[in-house]
């Protein structure tokens, strides 16, 4: 009888301890999820090669220095994005593209923007965020001479690597790897 009592006592202690671990893990997961979800703004956009898009004769990798307002384009400073998890986890960000008029095929170095949406995987246990491959979105952004290469999230910043082509001031398409950093500025 005494052995049975000790066994029941040990099992109840273990069970309570296990519940506490699960609650702590759930709380940690929710804290991570809360740190990911929210609104983001573009803080950096740079390329792996120098570009001259603004016709000043100076090449740089910093798109904030090269982009100019033209033809109703958005300033890079106004680029926003968000990460949500309503029915599914999703990220939306703006990416720049070289502007052209379809009727005349006249390209300019003006950078316009388009918003892209991707479903994402938020792994609370590993504290990682990653894009879920999506043929529809991949086809959509390819129309803007872009291919998503990588996305990762760290310390309330979403980092993107995108293979792109920009129309430079020499009148040529130039391949570049674009790195964009979106920093969280508002919670969900």
N, C-alpha and C positions, 0 to 999 in steps of 0.2 A: 504494500500500500504506500509506504514511504517512497519507494522507487518510482511508483506511478505518479505521485504528487510532484516529485522533483522533475520528472520528465515533462509533465504538463506545464510546470512553472518555466522550465527552460524553453519550451516551444512557444509559450505566450510572450516571453521576453524577446525571442528571436523574431516573432511575427510583428511585434510592435516596432522593433528596430528596423525591420524591413520596410514597414509603412513609412517611417520617418525618412528613410533613404529615398523612397519613391517620391514623397512630397518635396524633399529638397531638390531632387532631380527635376521634377515638374516646375518648381519655382525657378531654377536655373534656366531651363528651357524657355520659359515665358519671358524672363529677363532678356535673354538673347534675342528672341523673336521681337520684343518691344524695341530693342536697340536697332534692329534691321528695318522694321516697318516705319514708313514716313515719307516726307518730301525731301528731295535732294536738289542741289543746284550745282552747276558746272563750276569747278574751281580751277581746273587746268586742262588744257588741250594742246598737245604738242606732237610732233612727228619725229620719225627717226632720220629723216633727210631734211635739208634746208629747202624752203620754198619761198618764192616771191609771188604773192597773190595780190598785193595792193599796189603794184607798179611803182614802188619807191626805189627799186634797184638794190635793195638790201634783202638778202635771204636770211630766214630764221626758221627755227623749228617751232616757235611759239605761235599758235594760231590766234591768240589774243592780240598779238602785234600785227598779224597779217590780215585779219578779217576787217572789212570795212562795211558800213551800212550802205546798202544799195538795193534798188528794186524791191522795196518792202521786206528786206531780209531782217531776221532777228539778230540782235547783238548777242555774241556768245555769253555775255554777262547775264542775259535773260534766259538762258537755257535751263529748264527745270525737268525733273523726273520724279518718279515715285515708286515705292515698293509697297504692294498691298497683298493681303491674303483673304479677300472676301470669300469667293467660292473656290478659288485656287490662288496660289502664290504667283504674282506677276510683277514684272518691272517694266516701266516705260521711260524712255529717255529720248532726247533730241540728238540727232547726229547731223553734222554739216555735209553739204554736197555742193559741187560746182553747178552753177545755174546755167541753163540754156533755154532758148526759145525753140520749141519743137517745130514751128512753122518754117523758120529760116535756118535752123541748125547753127545759129550764132551763139557761140559759147562765150562766157565772160568769166572773170575770176571772182565774181560775186559769190559769196557763200550763202546759200539758202539752208533751211533746215527741214527735217521731217522727223516725226515721232515714230519710234518703233516700239513694239510691245513684244515681250517674251515671257513665256511661263518660266518660272525658276524653281529650283529645289532649295529649300531652306532646311539644312540639316542642323537641328538644334544640338544634337549630341556632339558632333564634330565642330560645331560653330562655323559652318561654311555655307556659302550661297553660290549657286552655279546656275548657268543657263541650261534649259532643257532644249535640245535640238528641235527645230521646227522648220520644216521645208517651206511652209507658206511664208513665214517671216524672212527666212533666208532668201527666198526668191524676191520678196518685196524689197529688201535692202540692196540686193544686187542691181536693181534698177537705178540705184543711186551710187553705183560703182563702189560698193562696200561689202565686206564679208566680216562677220564677227569671228574673231579668233579665240578670245578668252574674256572671261568676266570673273572677278573675285571681289569679295567684300572683306574689309578689315577696319575696325575702329570707326564705324559710322561713315566710311568712305567706300563707294563702289567704283572699282577700277575696270576699265574696258580697253581691250586691244582690238583694233579694227584695221583690216587691210583696205586701203582706199586708193582712189585715183582723184587727183585734183587737177583742174585746168590752170596752168601757171601763166605768168605774164609774158612768157615767150610764145604763147599760143599752142602749147603742147600739153598732153595729158601726162602727168607725172605720178608714178606709183609711190606710195608712202604707207608706213604703218602709223596709224593715229592712236595715241594714248589719251584717254579721257578720264578725268577724275571727278566724280560727283560726290559732294559732301552733304551729309544730312543736315538740314536746318530746321526741320519741324517734325515732331512725333506724329504718329498716325492719328 
